[in-house]
Amino acid sequence: MTAQVEFHYDFGSPNCYFSHLVIPEIEKRTGVKFTYVPILLGGVFKLTNNKSPMEQFREIPLKMDYMRLETNRFIEAHNLTKFRMNPNFPVNTVQIMRGALAAEQEGCTDRYIDAVFTAMWEDGKQMDDPSIIQDVLNDAGLDAEKIMARAQDQEIKNALISNTNSSVERGCFGAPMFFVGDEMFFGKDRLETVEREIAKQK
């Protein structure tokens, strides 16, 4: 029996970007493919009364310093040297998250995800600006006009809401969130545990 593994993500989270870059290593070692599930992190926060770490801990400078230290350790451990903090952060990701679902329907999910994560966390693009989104997708060889038009369909909007609600119903309160079967794991720092659980369930 093959483990069913889901990665619930939002492009606005740098920790989702880090996870996205490390996931292929785990897939190669385990032979198990992660299923990417787009959610809207702002919606998750609203539904769970949660807040982003920057908002939660801004008045606790020692905590913020430690979080930055752990991030730098993760970057070094996995040689993620292309990461740059987006100067436009925080970015409203609703359009690009809908775009992820549109890209799935168009059969270009992997290319879309790579292009958007790169634009957000390597190139520092303002990815809530429709003209910039279009340029990024076109530069990646994607049909930006078609994807962006489909992203406006009510079916796509409803699907993103449904993904978000369903994720919260399963226990999600933030991102990155991972599900291995019925087991839930939060954060990029749990990826080793995720890998152990995959091996356990295989």
Salt bridges, closest charged atoms under 4 A:
GLU6 OE1 - HIS8 NE2 2.74
GLU6 OE1 - ARG170 NH1 2.76
GLU25 OE1 - HIS78 ND1 3.82
ASP65 OD1 - ARG68 NH2 2.73
GLU70 OE2 - ARG73 NH1 2.82
GLU106 OE1 - LYS146 NZ 3.51
GLU106 OE2 - ARG150 NE 2.63
ASP114 OD1 - HIS20 NE2 2.73
ASP189 OD2 - LYS188 NZ 3.82
GLU195 OE2 - ARG29 NE 2.75
